[in-house]
Each structure stands twice: as C-alpha cells, then as structure tokens.
Amino acid sequence: FGPLSEPCEATTGPGAPEPCKAPSTTCKSPSCVVVSWEVPPGNGAPVMDYRLEWGAAEGTMAVSYSGPALSTEVKGLLPATSYYCRVQ
C-alpha cells in the first residue's frame, strides 16, 4: 500500500424526531376544546408538521388536525363527555 489520502469528513443525515409529550387541553366552551403541544427534539432536523388524533375512545382516535401549528381547536363536541387525543 502507498501513503494514506487526506482525511474527509462524513456527516450522517438527521434522525426521526423524538415523540411529542402528551398534549394539553383547555376547555373553551361546552362543545370546544383547545389542544396544544410542544415541539419535540428534532434529532438534527426541524419538526415541520404535526398530526393530532382525537376520539371518544382510545381505539377509535382518528386524525383531526395535520399541519405546522402547535395548537388547534376541536369543535362540535358533546358537553360533559370524555375524549382522548394524542399528537405525532
């Protein structure tokens, strides 16, 4: 073998973001809740979009918001009813 080359630097791409913490909810009216969440660590890249799943039971949650905001209003709810939500 001959002499070694000059060194080069290699940088790996960003990883997937960490999971979001549980969202927080604020009752705005008997039929409307404001759901908000925090930006999770991005592991090398900014987090650009979020998805909020919402439902009357844990097994029935469906996407109710998708976009860049850190909060959204969920409207058309039944008064005095429990709901579940999570954010990705």
Summary of the structure (lengths in Angstrom):
residues: 88
radius of gyration: 20.5
end to end distance: 51.8
largest distance: 78.5
contacts: 182
relative contact order: 0.27
helix: 3%
strand: 36%
